[in-house]
Amino acid sequence: MSATKPKKRHMTTNPPTSSSSGQVSSSKKDQAYDTFSFILDVIANIAEGSDMLAPLKAACRATKSVLDVVRAIESNKEEWNDLMGRLTGYISTFEEQTASFETYNQTDRAISQTLCRHLNDYLDTVINARDKRSHSRLSFLKGFSKIKIDADDIRKFNRNIEDRHRHLMVWASSVSFTSSLRMQSALSLFIAHIVERNANAAVILQLPMVALVASSIHIPCMQGTRRAVLDKIRRWAEDEMSERPIFWLCDIAGSGKSSVAMSTAASWRDKGKLGAQFFFSMSSTEASNTEKLCSTMAKELAHHMPELAPHIADAVKQNPAIMRSPLEEQFRTFITGPLGHSDKRVIIIIDAMDECKSGPQRRELVETLTKGVQERKNLRIFMTSRPDPVIETVLQGVSIKEKLEDRLHDVNYLDNTNDIAVYVDHSLNRVLPQDKRRRLVEKADGLFIWASTACRMLTSETSLSSHEDIYDRLISMDKPGAIDSVYSLVFERIDPEYYGVMCAMLALLLAAFEPLTIDDLDDILKHSKIPGSAKALVLNLGSVLSVDQGTNLIQFRHPTFVEYLRRCISAPVVGNLCLDIVEAHGQAASWCLKRLKSPTGGLKFNICEIESSFCLNRQIPDLEARVSRLIPRRLRYASSHWLFHLAKTDDKWRWALKSEVEHILRIPYVLYWMEVLSLTGGVPRAIAGLRTATRRMGIEETRSTISEIRRFLMTFSVPIQDSAPHIYISAIPFTPTETMLHIEGLRRYENTVVVTQGLEKTYPRLPSTLQGHQSAVTAVGFSPDGSSIVSGSKDTTIRLWDTETGQPLGEPFRGHQQGVTAVEFSPDGSRIVSASHDATIWLWNPDSGQPLGEPLPGHQGPVYAVGFSPDGSQIVSGSFDGTIRLWDADTGQPLGETYRAHSMPIESVGFLPDGLRIVFSEWGETIRLWNVDTGQPLGEPLQGHEGWPVGEPIRGHRKPVTSIRFSPDGSRIVSGSEDHTLRLWNAHTGQSLGKPLQGHEEWVQAVDFSPDGLRIVSGSDDKTVRLWDVHTGQLLREPLQGHQDSVHAVRFSPDGSRIVSGSLDKTIRLWDGHTGQPLGLPLRGPREFVLTVGFSPDGSRIVCGSSNNLVLLWDIVTGPNANDSSKNDSEPPNSSLKVESQNTPLSMLVPGFTRCSLSEDGWVQSSGKLLFWVPPNNRLGLQYLRLLMTMPFRSTMFDFTRFQCGSSWTNVRTDTDR
């Protein structure tokens, strides 16, 4: 049964609600009739008007009336949102200009009949938009009532409105007044104002926005409840003298915080105080992080305070890349900056902050909000969350906050119990007698979610159990307020025969990265041959699921239910309720691929009907409306998430979907997919998805294709993200000549620029040097999955590199004021920690490159060592000031007491594998163990060097320790010293194990354990590498000789089969990890000292940092000589010729265009028109043509014979395939 057929939809209405619905429907019809009658009166009045004010006022009133009808309609489809946005903008324009003209006398108001006719044409379009064949006075408004099924008419009406408005504006801009020059000036200002307003609206519309609507999940407090709490919040908001601009409502899950937030939002909206609101939700990918928080609030701020819209738009125009900036900068640009232009008190609501999944993001957000209210005295923040140590830590020292904690559920407050009683009485008045209702109130134990879920269960019309049976089960629960017990009872009422289907549907909802509509879920069920009904699921689980009537999205009623279902993934919580999330991801991946290939509503060429290639995406005024109208929601979902569903399923599904995946990755579909990514801002997520899929796909051919597409997106991310047409015009022509995208792409899209000289045959192999740092690279490391490299440098920056391409990922991470000394990824790869000579520690988001909050202060000297605990929850740091500090990785707060080493600098520090102990070395020949729980040293120092002993020394090394490592099982520690020896220690007792390992003739500079813990490798100033037996302490082989200078870095490969060593002789050598034999020739390239080396997690690559500002990378699977040896030994290209900051004139001629120039970011332009984009490696060859014979720049030549651009860009394709 189709849910889009009105008659059948009415038949499915539940009896108890149909009466109410009928009243609403009748009320809307009355409203519609009254509105239409009013519009007719306006039209009649206009006929008599010769004054300019009459048509202007009529246009305003008529547009506003139509908007009121639109808002009264229950549906909330995207087409209507677009229409409402237009009408709202037109209303403001007409109202402002009318007010301006009111000041003129009647003579100055006089205007030709032509303007009246144009205004009346606009009004005719507004009013006679629907079915012209019908003469019924209600035909127009009946059209509104059918918006759920008649989107084409909405779009037609929208286009007609826009067309008439444009004609009016075009005419008005050229009209000549016959009465006075003053009126001409006024109209000119009027037109300029309209153009400016429309431009501002277009800029703001382009901002990304979280689609989740709070009202689809949460409801305000019931009338008469929560009075004490709401009064306290109201007094805070109205207190002009208050010095506490932050109000934090903190309570347990299910206590009703979001309902309070909804009530306060409604109240402040009515009073004109609400600036914006943002509701976090763990059930939505985009609503569970801060990526779109500021841009979403900026849109809301412009809506609630239209006078700030120009300032928001100006801020975006001045910084078009603001979405890539840190959260603090975004908040200043979007919120506090514009608020500086208003004296009005503004309140921003942020609900459920604990549902922001990233602890560092929560910390960063609270810090940003705290700074924001200090910068703008007219800004106040109302925020809610569960008790959260991250938020608590940041706010605990902040005196500008008002905190209300545990007030909503504590039964010691009589009004909490009374409020739940009011709710239960209202919900169950005709279901249970008063005495039973009282017992339910007591059982709820102050927890609103318990009471509301129980009430929905008892009032469900689909339940097969009697009210008495459900009541008895609720009352018989052991623990009052135990919400998991209520959820279990929900499923116990379901016939076990249907558990399988129900679990499959719930798993799909849980696996979805965004909420699904009823139709979406039904479509997936049909595609997956699951005999279920989404509507039936919601009807039967209405106590825990809801459907938004406007969007038809299925929502989890509360995050506690999401958490309950996640516990059902690993093991049944009740009966046979167990969710197969891996299977659900496979089904979702299959469905996404189907949507991408769909002949109707799937991928296609120029999907958003872009008229010209001269403009960037962000310069298209109605881009958001086009995306909403022309890219179906299902297609947007599939384009964004199919790769992640594929990655989260198993090999069985990936093999089954092989042909579908390969189909989408072929031309033309892969280019059509990129169009959607370009227009929806999905390129970065797609690159991450392709990286994940490359690692998970077991089919080599498919992996190779995915890798090529990822290289393409990364190499040409600028033109692809900036402009969808330039996927074909700029990206395809510059692809390497032997790639699939180049060969097949130019066959289908040959009417573009042809690069006749300057193309590579293939993408560059793994480069031997990663260039970007401006000073020595002091620290490097791989991400846990091996996909990226992090490097730290004396130039104060941290950089991230792609291990497959060697390309930098984003801009350098900037924050440190002095050289970086150490960097490390967290175990899950979600964060990077860095330490510096500036005495600070920073946490970074590797995806955005932005710092996660403020630096961790505390050390008084350079921080030489930093590292994560094995579970990623803690960070340890060691400093020149002689202290070791332990930090909470989420809150950034210090844990326990600071350990002080009698003013001796700390050289190195790290967690043992059990995460319970820390090992560190001090200057002064001491190694110590530290108990993480107690914060105290374990036993006596592992000491023996001459210097400043701490406690009774255990004789061992006689000179300073240079290097320490612990064994893989955490049972042993090995240390190397300037006394030429290595020593082994018991990691539990701190006792020395056996005698010193003697053999080196100079200082031991580096040591490492093999992965099996049986061997030790060491490097020394005596130019040798040595292998030792852990148990006997004896050399396993003769010294490994080959280096010509001190060996400062050694490391075993992850499988123990290889050893890599780096030396001051400027080479890196590979050795067999068992025999000690050299593997191939030394790897050359840095021409400076090698300071640090490491293997990738899979052992296929080596990375090292050198003193000449370079990160060096080798692929040792394809062989150390896979790269061109001449390139390995060459100096970096001469960088004295930089691309100039301003556009550089080009001598190149493009037919039909004059005075071409090259912008700093690679765009070839002519008179402001973007012709095509040029990759960095080809730009210098365009600018310095005369130097090509003597300098190593790539010569680049073009053939423009078939070049199509501008309004003819769609002629780029020669095929006629969809």
SEBALO-830562 format. One record per residue (C-alpha): x, z, y; residue in three letters. Coordinates in steps of 0.25 Angstrom, whole numbers, plus 5000, padded with zeros to 4 digits. Layout:
XZYala...
This chain:
500050005000met500649965013ser500850075023ala500749975034thr499249935032lys498350015041pro497150025033lys497950075021lys498750175029arg497450235034his497050255020met498250345017thr497950445028thr497750585023asn496350645025pro496850765032pro497550685043thr496650565044ser495750635053ser496750675062ser497350535061ser496050475064gly495850565077gln497250525081val496950375079ser495550385086ser496250455098ser497250345099lys496250245099lys495550315110asp496850325118gln497150175115ala495750135120tyr495850225133asp497250165136thr496850025134phe495650045143ser496550105154phe497449975152ile496249885155leu495949965167asp497449945172val497349795170ile496049785178ala496649865189asn497949775189ile497049645191ala496749695205glu498149735209gly499049665219ser499949775221asp501149785213met500849925209leu499649895202ala500349805191pro501549905190leu500650025188lys499749945178ala500949905170ala501450045170cys500050105166arg499849995155ala501150005149thr501050155149lys499650155142ser500150055131val501350155129leu500350265128asp499550195117val500850155110val501250305110arg499950345105ala500050265092ile500450345080glu501550235075ser502950235081asn503550105076lys504850065082glu504149945089glu503250035097trp504450125101asn505049995107asp503749965114leu503550105119met504950095125gly504749975133arg503350025138leu504050155142thr505150085150gly504149995157tyr503250115161ile504450175168ser504750055175thr503350025180phe503150175184glu504450185192glu504150055199gln502750085203thr503150215209ala504150145217ser503150035222phe502150145226glu503050175238thr502850035244tyr501649995253asn500649905248gln501349785255thr502649805248asp501849825235arg501249685236ala501849585226ile501449445221ser500449425211gln501449375201thr502049515199leu500649565196cys500449455186arg501749485179his501449635178leu500049605173asn500649515163asp501449635158tyr500249715158leu499449615150asp500549615139thr500549765138val499049765137ile498749635129asn499849655119ala499049655106arg498049565100asp497649465111lys496649405101arg495749535101ser494949565114his494749705110ser495149805120arg495849885110leu496649775103ser497949805110phe497849955106leu497449925092lys498749855091gly499449985095phe498650055084ser499249955073lys500649965077ile501050015063lys500749875057ile500849785069asp502349785074ala502349645077asp501249665088asp502049785094ile503349695095arg502549585101lys501949675111phe503249735114asn503849595116arg502649555125asn502849685133ile504349655135glu504149505138asp503049535149arg503949645155his505149555155arg504349445162his503849545172leu505249585175met505849445176val504749405185trp504849525194ala506349505195ser506149375202ser504949395210val504949385225ser504049475233phe503249415244thr503049545252ser504349625255ser505849635252leu505549775249arg504649745237met505649645232gln506749755232ser505849845225ala505449745214leu506949715212ser507249865210leu506049865201phe506649755192ile508049815192ala507449955188his506649885177ile507949815172val508749945173glu507750025165arg507549925154asn509149915153ala509250065152asn508050075142ala508849965133ala510150045134val509450175129ile508650105118leu509950055112gln510350195110leu510250235095pro509250335092met508850425080val507550375074ala507150505069leu505850555077val505750705077ala504250705077ser504250635063ser504850755057ile504550875066his503250925072ile503151025084pro502751165082cys501351195079met500551235092gln500651385094gly501851405085thr503351435088arg502951485102arg504051595103ala505151495100val504551385109leu504351475120asp505851515119lys506251375119ile505351345131arg505851455139arg507251405136trp506951265141ala506251315153glu507251415158asp507951345169glu509051455170met509351455156ser510851435153glu510651405138arg510351255138pro510351255122ile509251305114phe509551315099trp508451345089leu509051385076cys508351415064asp508251385049ile507751255042ala506251235042gly505951345053ser505351245063gly506451215073lys506151065074ser504651095077ser505151185088val506051065093ala504850975092met503951065100ser504951095111thr505250945112ala503750915114ala503651025125ser504950975133trp504450835132arg503150865138asp503950945149lys504950835151gly506050915147lys506450845134leu507650765135gly507850725120ala507750775106gln508450745093phe508050795080phe509150795069phe508650765055ser509450775042met508550665035ser509050555045ser510450505046thr510350475060glu509650605064ala510650695057ser511850665065asn512150655080thr512550505081glu511250465088lys510850595094leu511250575108cys510750425109ser509450475103thr509350585114met509650485125ala508550405121lys507550525121glu508150565135leu507850435141ala506450435135his506150585140his506950565153met506850415157pro507550445170glu508850465162leu508750335155ala509550255165pro510650365164his510650365149ile510750205149ala511850205159asp512650305150ala512450215138val512850095146lys514150155151gln514450195137asn513850095127pro514650155115ala514150295118ile513650315104met515050315099arg515450425108ser515450575104pro514150655104leu514550735116glu514850605124glu513550545119gln512750665124phe513350665137arg513050515139thr511650515134phe511150655138ile511950745147thr512450625156gly511050565159pro510450715161leu511450725172gly510450635180his509350735179ser509050875183asp507950885173lys508050995162arg508150915149val508050975134ile508650905122ile508150945108ile509050935096ile508350975083asp508851015069ala510351005073met510751055060asp510250925054glu511350855060cys512150835047lys513550845053ser514050985057gly515150925067pro514050845073gln513150965075arg514351035082arg514650915091glu513150905095leu513051055098val514351045106glu513850925114thr512450985117leu513151115122thr514051025131lys512850945136gly512051065141val513251115148gln513350975155glu511950965159arg511251085164lys509851015163asn510050995148leu509551085137arg509651075122ile508651125112phe509151125098met508751165084thr509451185071ser509551265058arg510651375059pro511951295059asp513351345060pro513851215067val512851235079ile512951385079glu514451375080thr514451285092val513351365099leu513751505096gln514651505108gly513751435117val513051515127ser512151405132ile511151415120lys509851475117glu509751505102lys508451535094leu508851565080glu507951585067asp506751605076arg505851505069leu505851565055his506151705056asp504851785051val505251905060asn504751825071tyr503251835069leu502951705077asp503651625066asn502751675055thr501551655064asn501951515068asp502051475053ile500751545051ala500151455062val500651335055tyr500251375041val498851405046asp498651275054his499151195041ser498451275030leu497251325037asn496351255028arg497251255016val497551405013leu496851535017pro497551625028gln498151725018asp498851605010lys499351545023arg499951685027arg500651685014arg501251545017leu501751595031val502451715024glu503051625014lys503651525024ala504451645029asp504551585043gly505051445039leu504151335045phe504551225035ile504151305024trp502751325030ala502551185034ser503051125021thr502051225014ala500951185023cys501151035020arg501151065005met499851135006leu499151035015thr499650915007ser498550815003glu499350754992thr499750884985ser499250894970leu499351044971ser498251134977ser498551214989his498451344981glu499551294972asp500451254983ile500251384990tyr500451464978asp501851394976arg502251414990leu501851564990ile502651584976ser503951534982met504951644981asp505651634994lys504951625007pro505251505016gly506051435005ala505851295009ile506551234996asp505451304988ser504351234996val505051094994tyr505151124979ser503651154979leu503351024986val503950944974phe503451034964glu502050984968arg502450844965ile502150784951asp503450784944pro503050644939glu503350594953tyr504650674955tyr505450544953gly504850454963val504750574973met506250604971cys506550454973ala505850444986met506350574992leu507750534988ala507550404996leu507050485008leu508250575007leu509250465005ala508750385017ala509650395029phe508450385038glu506950425036pro506150315028leu504750265031thr503650275021ile503750125020asp505250125019asp505250225007leu504150145000asp504950025002asp506150094995ile505250144984leu504750004982lys506149944982his506650054973ser505450044963lys505150194965ile503650204963pro503350304975gly502650304988ser503250355001ala501950395006lys501550464994ala502950544994leu502650585009val501150625005leu501650704993asn502850775000leu502150785014gly502650925015ser504150885016val504050735020leu503350675032ser503050535038val503250505053asp501950435057gln502650355067gly503850295059thr503350325045asn504650385042leu504650485030ile505350615035gln505750745028phe504950855035arg506150955035his507650945033pro507551065023thr506750965014phe507950865015val508950975011glu508051004999tyr507950864994leu509450844995arg509650964986arg508750884976cys509750774976ile510750854967ser509750934958ala508250954957pro507751064966val506351064960val505950994947gly506450854945asn506650834960leu508050774961cys508350664971leu509250544967asp509850514981ile510850414975val509750334969glu508950344982ala510150284990his510250174980gly508750144982gln508950154997ala510150054997ala509349954989ser508149964998trp509049945010cys509749825004leu508349765002lys507949795016arg509149725021leu508849595013lys507349595016ser506849455021pro505949535030thr506449645038gly507949625033gly509249585039leu509249455047lys510049375057phe509849425072asn508849525067ile508649585081cys508449445088glu509649465097ile509549345107glu511049345112ser512449385107ser512949405121phe512449555122cys512749675114leu511749745106asn511649855116arg511349755127gln510049715120ile508949785128pro507949795116asp508849805105leu508249935099glu506849875100ala507449755092arg508049835082val506749915080ser505949785079arg506849695071leu507649775062ile506649845053pro506849995050arg507149975036arg508249865039leu508849965049arg508850075038tyr509449975028ala510549925037ser511050065041ser510950135027his511050035015trp512550055014leu512450215014phe511350205003his512250114995leu513350214996ala512550334993lys512050274980thr512750254967asp513550144960asp512350104952lys511550074964trp512750004971arg512949914960trp511449884959ala511449844974leu512649764974lys511949624976ser511049684987glu512249744994val513049614993glu511849534998his511849615011ile513349615013leu513349455013arg513149365025ile512149355031pro511449495028tyr512749575031val512749515045leu511249545047tyr511549685042trp512549695053met511549645064glu510749765060val511949865061leu512349805074ser510949825080leu510649965075thr512050025077gly512350025062gly513749965061val514550095060pro513550155049arg513650015042ala515250025042ile515150165036ala514150125026gly515050005022leu516250095020arg515450185011thr514850075003ala516250015001thr516750144995arg515450154986arg515250004981met515949984968gly515849834968ile517149774974glu516549644979glu515449724987thr516449824992arg517249714997ser516049655005thr515649785010ile517149805015ser517149675022glu515849705029ile516349835034arg517649775039arg516749675046phe515849785053leu517049865057met517849745062thr516749695070phe515949825073ser516049795088val515349665089pro514349705077ile513949835084gln513849775098asp513049645095ser512349595082ala512549445086pro514049465086his514049495071ile513949345070tyr514649305083ile515849395083ser516049465070ala515849355060ile516849255067pro517949355067phe517849405052thr519149375044pro519049235038thr519049275023glu517949375024thr516549355019met515849385032leu516749275039his516549165029ile515149185026glu514849235041gly515349105048leu514649015038arg513349075042arg513649105056tyr514548995061glu514048975075asn514949075081thr516349085086val517349045077val518749115076val519649005073thr520949085074gln521149235073gly520449285061leu520949355049glu520749315035lys520249455030thr520149585036tyr521449655038pro521949735026arg522149875027leu523049885039pro524349955038ser524250025052thr523050075059leu523350065073gln522650145084gly523350275087his524250285099gln525250395093ser525750445080ala524750465069val524850605064thr523750615054ala522950525045val521850545034gly520850475025phe519350505025ser518850555012pro518250425008asp519550345012gly518750255022ser519450305034ser520750355040ile520850465051val522150475059ser522650565070gly523750535080ser524550595091lys523750505100asp522650615099thr521650525092thr521050515078ile520750385072arg519950335060leu520250215052trp519550135042asp520350135029thr519949995024glu520149925037thr521150005045gly520249995057gln520050115066pro518650175065leu518150195079gly518950245091glu519950355090pro519450495089phe519850565102arg519850705106gly521150775103his522050785115gln523350785107gln523950725095gly523150735082val523850815071thr522850805059ala521650735055val520750745042glu519350705037phe518350805032ser518150795017pro516850715019asp517450625029gly516350665040ser517350725050arg518850715054ile519650835059val520850825068ser521950915074ala522850895085ser523950945094his522850985104asp522551105096ala521151055092thr520451005080ile519350895081trp518250855071leu517850705071trp516750625066asn517450505059pro516250415061asp516150425076ser517550465079gly516950575088gln517350725088pro516350815081leu516250925092gly517350995100glu518751015095pro519051135087leu519851225096pro520651355092gly522051315089his523051335100gln524051235096gly524151095089pro523351085076val524251025065tyr523251035053ala521751025050val520950995038gly519551005032phe519151105021ser518751025008pro517251045011asp517450995025gly516851125031ser518051185037gln519351135045ile520651205045val521751185056ser523151235058gly523851235071ser525151245078phe524651375084asp524751445070gly523351455067thr522451395056ile520951385059arg519751355051leu518551285056trp517151245052asp517151095051ala515651085056asp515651185067thr517051175071gly517151325072gln518351415067pro518151485054leu518751625053gly519951675059glu521151585064thr522351605055tyr523651625063arg524951595057ala525851685066his525951575076ser526551475066met526051335067pro525151285056ile525651145050glu524651115040ser523351165034val522351125024gly521251175015phe521451195000leu520451114991pro519651234988asp519351245003gly519551395003leu521051395007arg521951335017ile523351305016val524251295028phe525751295033ser526351355045glu527651325052trp528551435047gly528551395032glu527251455028thr526051405020ile524851485019arg523451485012leu522251525020trp520851575014asn519751495021val518751605019asp519551725024thr520351655034gly521551725029gln522851685022pro522951685007leu524051765002gly525451755008glu525951635015pro526651525007leu527951555015gln529351555014gly529951475025his530751535036glu529951575048gly528751665051trp528151715037pro526751765037val526651875027gly527551885015glu528151755013pro528151684999ile529551614999arg529451464998gly529851365008his531051405017arg530651305029lys529351255035pro528251195027val528051045030thr526851015021ser525851075012ile524851025002arg523851084992phe523551034978ser522250964975pro521751084968asp522151174979gly522951264970ser524351234975arg525051204989ile526351124990val527151135003ser528351065008gly529451125017ser530651095026glu531451175015asp531351045007his530451104996thr529051104992leu528251224987arg527051244979leu526051364981trp524851424974asn523751394984ala522951514979his524051624980thr525051564989gly526151584979gln527251484977ser527251404965leu528651384959gly529851344966lys530051254978pro529951104975leu531351064978gln531950924980gly531750874994his533050875002glu532350885016glu531050935022trp529750915013val528750845023gln527550815014ala526950855001val525650824993asp525050854980phe524550744970ser523050744967pro523250804954asp524050914960gly525250894950leu526250824959arg526750844973ile527350744982val528350774994ser528950705005gly530250745012ser531250715023asp532150685012asp531450545012lys530950574998thr529550594991val529550684979arg528550714968leu528450854962trp527750914950asp526851024954val526951114942his528451104940thr528851084955gly529850974950gln530050834955leu529250734947leu530150614951arg531350584959glu531150584974pro530350464979leu531250394988gln531050274997gly530750335011his531850325021gln531450445029asp530650575028ser529450575020val528350645029his527050615021ala526750605006val525350594999arg524850574985phe523750474983ser522350524979pro522550484964asp524050534964gly524550394961ser525350374974arg526150444984ile526250404998val527350445007ser527650425022gly528950435029ser529750435042leu530350305037asp529050245042lys528550205028thr527550245018ile527850245003arg526950244991leu527450314978trp526850324964asp526250464963gly526750484949his528050404947thr528550414962gly528850264962gln528650194975pro527450104976leu527849974983gly528549964996leu528450065008pro527350045017leu527850015031arg527050005044gly527150125053pro528550105059arg528450255062glu528550385054phe527450405044val526750535047leu525650555037thr525150475025val523850485016gly523050415005phe521650365006ser520650444997pro520650324987asp522150314987gly522050164992ser522650185006arg523750255013ile523650305027val524750355036cys525050395050gly526350365057ser527050395070ser526750265077asn525250285079asn524850215066leu523950245054val524450165042leu523650125031leu523950055018trp523050005006asp523950044994ile522949984984val523149844988thr524649874990gly525449925002pro525849785005asn524349735006ala524549725021asn525349625028asp526749685028ser527149625041ser525949695047lys526349825041asn527749815047asp527249765060ser527149845073glu525749855078pro525249745087pro525749745102asn524649825108ser525149805123ser524049695124leu522749775124lys521349715126val521049745141glu519949845144ser519249735153gln518749605147asn519949515145thr519749365150pro519849265139leu520349125140ser519549085128met518348995131leu517049005124val516148885127pro514948925136gly515649045142phe516649065153thr517649175156arg517649245142cys518249385141ser518649485130leu518149625131ser518849745127glu518049765115asp518149615110gly516949545116trp517249405122val516249395134gln515849295144ser515049345156ser514649465149gly514149395137lys514749435124leu515249315116leu515949375104phe516849485100trp518249475096val519049575086pro520149655092pro521249575084asn520749445091asn520649495105arg522049485109leu522249345104gly521149305114leu521749375126gln523149345124tyr523149195119leu524549165124arg525249285117leu524749245103leu526049165099met526949285102thr526049415099met525349455087pro523949435092phe522849355084arg522549225090ser521049205091thr520349065092met518949035093phe517948915091asp516748925099phe516148795094thr514948855087arg514848985095phe513449035097gln513249165106cys512249215116gly510849175114ser511249075103ser511949175095trp510949165083thr511449025081asn512749085075val512149075061arg512048945054thr511248995042asp509749015043thr509749135033asp508949255037arg
